[in-house]
Amino acid sequence: MYNNIEELIKSKIIRNQKIYNSIINSLRKYDKNYSFKDKKILEIGPGKSLLLAIIFILKGAKKVYLVDKYKKIFDNSINLMLYNLFIKYYITRHNSHNFTDFDSIKKKIIYFSKNAIENFNILRKETIDFIFSNAVLEHVYNLKLTIEKINLLLKKGGITYHQVDLKDHVHIRDKCYLDFLKYPEKYWRFIGDTNRIRYSQYLKIFKKFNFDLLEINSRKLKSKGISIIKKDFNKEFQKLSDEDLSIISFNILAKKPNSGEVIAKKYYWNL
């Protein structure tokens, strides 16, 4: 796919820069002067790369916490080359000399590996300014507990941003985006790697924890065809509207209210 290491590194830089741009552009629609300077940030599910965390530190973040349920793998030669090349590029482009190399930035990044966000209890509550994820929430086992955890960790007035992919991850190359909705839940737990929670259910969970929904952008299929294939879906999805089922991805920006108490740790409801 890539002819050399430089091409691979360039593609990774471009991809992560796009993710950052999507985040900051969304935030600045809400607050045109929003800045990450001196803020504490938490990323859910960073995977193998620290590049996004590095971008946030270069933008002035005080600390970046990374929470991932898998073992961290980032100190390999390609990643180290990637980090240092990007830092050099950033310093040159922005005439910034606050940091000179990856080692000086790494001190501000704390990585909690083998920690599912649902069960993460290391940081104190209401200490984080901004929490985000990219194509992660559709993989968490317990979404209600995850949103609850985000609510507990955010400061009052803190903001959270998530890009969520609602498509079938298995058949995506065949563009069979909703095929996975036909399987019974017990069977899907053995073969699937997503939770299959739909758009309206996400919004309901965020609202239950009193988040203010600042911005939502969604991508959808043509709903005309949904009614045709819907009859093959498992019963729990058949009762959802065609409009709801047609949404295959969305970005959400939400704010924890400035006032009011943190919702109790044990809080359950039926979707």
C-alpha positions as CSV (number, residue, x, y, z in Angstrom):
1,M,0.0,0.0,0.0
2,Y,2.8,2.4,0.9
3,N,6.0,2.6,-1.2
4,N,8.3,3.6,1.7
5,I,8.3,4.5,5.4
6,E,8.1,8.2,4.6
7,E,4.8,7.7,2.8
8,L,3.4,5.7,5.7
9,I,4.5,8.4,8.2
10,K,3.0,11.2,6.0
11,S,-0.4,9.3,5.8
12,K,-0.5,8.9,9.6
13,I,0.3,12.6,10.2
14,I,-2.4,13.7,7.7
15,R,-5.0,11.4,9.3
16,N,-4.4,12.5,12.8
17,Q,-4.2,16.2,11.8
18,K,-7.7,15.7,10.2
19,I,-9.1,14.3,13.4
20,Y,-7.7,17.2,15.4
21,N,-9.0,19.7,12.9
22,S,-12.5,18.1,13.1
23,I,-12.4,18.4,16.9
24,I,-11.2,22.0,17.1
25,N,-13.5,23.2,14.3
26,S,-16.5,21.7,16.1
27,L,-15.4,23.3,19.4
28,R,-14.9,26.7,17.7
29,K,-18.5,26.7,16.3
30,Y,-19.5,26.6,20.0
31,D,-16.8,28.9,21.2
32,K,-14.8,30.8,18.6
33,N,-11.9,31.4,21.1
34,Y,-11.7,27.8,22.5
35,S,-8.2,26.7,23.2
36,F,-6.6,23.6,24.7
37,K,-4.0,25.8,26.5
38,D,-3.5,24.5,30.1
39,K,-6.3,22.0,29.8
40,K,-6.3,18.4,31.0
41,I,-7.5,16.1,28.2
42,L,-8.4,12.4,28.1
43,E,-8.6,10.2,25.0
44,I,-10.6,7.0,25.1
45,G,-9.1,4.2,22.9
46,P,-6.0,5.9,21.4
47,G,-4.7,2.5,20.0
48,K,-1.0,2.2,19.1
49,S,-0.2,5.8,18.3
50,L,0.5,8.8,20.5
51,L,0.3,11.3,17.7
52,L,-3.0,12.9,18.6
53,A,-1.8,13.3,22.2
54,I,1.4,15.0,20.9
55,I,-0.7,17.4,18.8
56,F,-2.7,18.4,21.9
57,I,0.5,19.0,23.9
58,L,1.9,21.1,21.1
59,K,-1.3,23.1,21.2
60,G,-0.7,23.9,24.8
61,A,-2.5,21.2,26.8
62,K,-1.2,20.8,30.4
63,K,-1.6,17.0,30.4
64,V,-3.1,14.3,28.1
65,Y,-4.4,11.0,29.6
66,L,-4.8,8.0,27.4
67,V,-7.1,5.1,28.4
68,D,-7.1,1.9,26.4
69,K,-8.3,-1.6,27.2
70,Y,-5.4,-3.1,25.3
71,K,-1.7,-3.2,26.0
72,K,0.1,-0.1,24.8
73,I,2.4,-0.5,21.7
74,F,4.0,2.7,20.7
75,D,7.7,2.6,21.4
76,N,8.6,1.1,18.1
77,S,11.0,2.5,15.5
78,I,8.4,3.7,13.1
79,N,6.3,5.5,15.7
80,L,9.4,7.1,17.3
81,M,10.4,8.3,13.8
82,L,6.8,9.5,13.2
83,Y,6.7,11.5,16.5
84,N,10.0,13.2,16.0
85,L,9.4,14.1,12.3
86,F,6.0,15.6,13.2
87,I,7.4,17.6,16.1
88,K,10.1,18.9,13.8
89,Y,7.5,19.8,11.2
90,Y,5.3,21.5,13.7
91,I,8.1,23.6,15.3
92,T,9.2,24.7,11.8
93,R,5.7,25.6,10.6
94,H,4.6,27.4,13.8
95,N,7.9,28.8,14.8
96,S,7.4,27.2,18.2
97,H,10.3,26.2,20.5
98,N,8.5,25.1,23.6
99,F,9.4,21.5,22.9
100,T,12.3,20.1,20.9
101,D,11.7,16.4,20.8
102,F,9.4,13.5,21.7
103,D,11.1,12.9,25.1
104,S,10.2,16.4,26.3
105,I,6.6,15.9,25.3
106,K,6.2,12.4,26.6
107,K,6.5,13.7,30.1
108,K,3.1,15.3,29.7
109,I,1.4,12.1,28.4
110,I,0.1,9.4,30.7
111,Y,-1.0,6.1,29.2
112,F,-3.3,3.8,31.1
113,S,-3.2,0.5,29.2
114,K,-5.3,-2.6,29.9
115,N,-8.0,-0.2,31.3
116,A,-11.5,-0.3,29.8
117,I,-13.1,3.1,30.3
118,E,-16.2,1.5,31.9
119,N,-14.1,0.3,34.8
120,F,-11.6,3.1,34.9
121,N,-11.2,4.5,38.5
122,I,-7.7,5.9,38.7
123,L,-8.3,9.6,38.1
124,R,-10.3,11.8,40.5
125,K,-13.8,12.8,39.5
126,E,-14.3,16.3,37.9
127,T,-10.6,16.8,37.0
128,I,-10.7,16.6,33.2
129,D,-11.5,19.6,30.8
130,F,-12.1,17.6,27.6
131,I,-12.7,14.0,26.8
132,F,-12.8,12.6,23.3
133,S,-12.8,9.4,21.2
134,N,-12.6,8.5,17.5
135,A,-14.5,5.4,16.3
136,V,-14.4,3.8,19.8
137,L,-17.8,4.1,21.5
138,E,-19.4,1.6,19.1
139,H,-16.9,-0.9,20.6
140,V,-17.4,-0.4,24.3
141,Y,-19.2,-3.2,26.1
142,N,-21.3,-1.0,28.4
143,L,-22.2,2.3,26.8
144,K,-24.3,3.6,29.7
145,L,-21.5,3.0,32.1
146,T,-19.0,4.6,29.7
147,I,-21.1,7.9,29.4
148,E,-21.5,7.8,33.2
149,K,-17.7,7.6,33.6
150,I,-17.2,10.5,31.2
151,N,-19.7,12.5,33.2
152,L,-17.9,11.7,36.5
153,L,-14.5,12.6,35.1
154,L,-15.4,15.9,33.4
155,K,-15.3,19.1,35.3
156,K,-18.5,21.1,35.5
157,G,-18.7,22.9,32.1
158,G,-16.3,20.3,30.6
159,I,-16.8,19.2,27.0
160,T,-16.8,15.8,25.3
161,Y,-16.5,15.0,21.6
162,H,-17.0,11.6,19.9
163,Q,-17.0,10.3,16.3
164,V,-19.1,7.1,16.2
165,D,-19.2,4.6,13.4
166,L,-22.6,2.7,13.4
167,K,-21.9,0.6,10.4
168,D,-21.3,-3.2,10.2
169,H,-17.5,-3.4,10.6
170,V,-17.4,-7.0,9.3
171,H,-19.2,-6.5,5.9
172,I,-18.1,-2.9,5.3
173,R,-16.1,-3.8,2.2
174,D,-19.3,-5.2,0.6
175,K,-21.1,-2.0,1.6
176,C,-23.6,-4.1,3.5
177,Y,-23.7,-1.5,6.3
178,L,-26.6,-2.9,8.3
179,D,-26.3,-6.6,7.7
180,F,-25.2,-7.2,11.3
181,L,-28.5,-6.1,12.7
182,K,-30.1,-9.5,11.7
183,Y,-28.2,-11.5,14.3
184,P,-29.8,-12.3,17.7
185,E,-27.9,-10.5,20.6
186,K,-26.6,-13.8,22.2
187,Y,-25.1,-14.9,18.9
188,W,-23.7,-11.5,18.1
189,R,-21.8,-11.4,21.3
190,F,-19.7,-14.3,20.2
191,I,-19.0,-13.1,16.6
192,G,-19.2,-9.3,16.7
193,D,-16.9,-6.6,17.8
194,T,-19.4,-3.7,18.1
195,N,-22.3,-3.1,20.5
196,R,-24.9,-2.3,17.7
197,I,-26.4,0.5,19.7
198,R,-28.2,2.9,17.4
199,Y,-28.2,6.7,17.0
200,S,-31.4,7.5,19.0
201,Q,-30.2,5.3,21.8
202,Y,-26.8,7.2,22.0
203,L,-28.7,10.5,22.3
204,K,-31.0,9.1,25.0
205,I,-28.0,8.1,27.1
206,F,-26.3,11.5,26.8
207,K,-29.5,13.2,27.7
208,K,-30.1,10.9,30.7
209,F,-26.8,12.2,32.2
210,N,-27.9,15.8,31.6
211,F,-25.4,16.6,28.9
212,D,-26.1,19.7,26.7
213,L,-25.9,18.5,23.1
214,L,-24.0,21.4,21.4
215,E,-23.6,19.9,17.9
216,I,-24.4,16.7,16.1
217,N,-23.5,15.9,12.5
218,S,-24.7,12.6,11.1
219,R,-24.2,10.6,7.9
220,K,-27.1,8.5,6.6
221,L,-28.2,6.0,4.0
222,K,-31.2,6.6,1.8
223,S,-34.0,5.6,4.1
224,K,-36.2,4.3,1.2
225,G,-34.2,1.0,1.1
226,I,-34.3,0.5,4.9
227,S,-37.9,-0.7,5.0
228,I,-37.1,-3.4,2.5
229,I,-34.2,-4.9,4.4
230,K,-35.6,-4.2,7.9
231,K,-37.8,-7.2,7.8
232,D,-34.7,-9.4,8.1
233,F,-33.4,-7.6,11.2
234,N,-33.6,-9.0,14.7
235,K,-36.8,-7.9,16.5
236,E,-35.2,-5.3,18.7
237,F,-34.1,-3.4,15.6
238,Q,-37.3,-3.8,13.6
239,K,-39.2,-1.6,16.0
240,L,-36.8,1.3,15.4
241,S,-37.7,3.9,12.8
242,D,-36.3,3.8,9.3
243,E,-34.8,7.3,9.9
244,D,-33.0,6.1,13.0
245,L,-31.6,3.0,11.2
246,S,-30.5,5.0,8.2
247,I,-27.8,6.9,10.3
248,I,-24.5,5.1,9.8
249,S,-22.1,7.5,11.6
250,F,-22.2,10.7,13.6
251,N,-20.1,13.2,15.5
252,I,-21.3,14.6,18.8
253,L,-20.2,17.6,20.9
254,A,-21.7,17.8,24.3
255,K,-21.2,19.8,27.5
256,K,-21.5,18.9,31.1
257,P,-23.7,21.6,32.8
258,N,-21.9,24.1,35.0
259,S,-24.3,23.6,37.9
260,G,-25.9,20.6,39.5
261,E,-24.6,17.6,41.3
262,V,-22.8,14.7,39.7
263,I,-25.3,11.9,38.9
264,A,-25.0,9.0,41.4
265,K,-22.6,6.3,40.4
266,K,-25.3,3.6,40.1
267,Y,-27.9,4.8,37.7
268,Y,-29.8,2.4,35.3
269,W,-32.8,2.7,33.0
270,N,-34.3,0.8,30.1
271,L,-33.7,1.9,26.6
